[in-house]
């Protein structure tokens, strides 16, 4: 049995087409790890973070978790 490996150059970009799931946003409180929940609309996640800070004024720092689909393709001129 013989195996041949060929190295090619790849490019990577956000995957955008009709079947691609939307980008999702989540804001997580750095103080208590409360989450806004996963939202397609960033403004919804942000509104939940404002509400959380309103209830807990000392909780002012958040981390954003983004889920975005990416797609790999061979570079121009490369073929599989």
N, C-alpha and C positions, 0 to 999 in steps of 0.2 A: 504494500500500500504506500502511496506517495501523497504528501500534502504540500501544497504550494500556498504560501502566504504572499499577499500583495499589499503594499502600504499605499493608501490613497489619502488625500487631504479632504477633510470634511468641514462643512460650515454648519452653524447652529443659529436658529432664529426662532422667535415666538411662533408657535403653530397657530395659524389663523385660517380657518375655513368654516363652512356652515356646520360641520359636525363637531368642532372643537368646543369642549366645555368652557364656560366663561371663566375669566380670572376671578379668584376668590380672595377675600380679605378677612382678616381676623385681627382684632386688637386685644392684647393680653396685658392686664395690669401687672406691672413689675413688682408691686408690693405684695399682692395676695394671689396672683395668677388667675384672677377672675377673667373670663373671656367674653368678648362681645358676641361670640358665635361666628360661624363662617357665613359671610355675606357676599353676594355678587356686586352689590352697590356699596362702595366705600363709605358713602355718607351714612348709611344705616349702621355700619360698624362704628363710625365716629360718634354718632348720636348716642349709642349705647355706652361708649367710653365717657362722654360728657355726663351722662346720667350716673354712671358709677362714681365719677369724681364728685358729683353733686352730693351723693350719699356718703362718700368717704373723702372729705376734703384733703386729707394728707396723701391720697393715692393720685399722684400726678404724672407718673412715668408709665409709658406703654410701649410694648414691642409689637410691631406689625408682622404678621405671618401672611405671606402671599403664596397662593397656589396658582401657577401659570404653566400651561403646556408648551413645551418646546419641541422642535422638529430638527432632525439631523439630515443633511443632504450632502452628496458628494460635491466637492468644489467644481466650479466651471471647468469643463473639459475632462473631468474624471468620470469614469464609468465603472460599474461593478462587473 
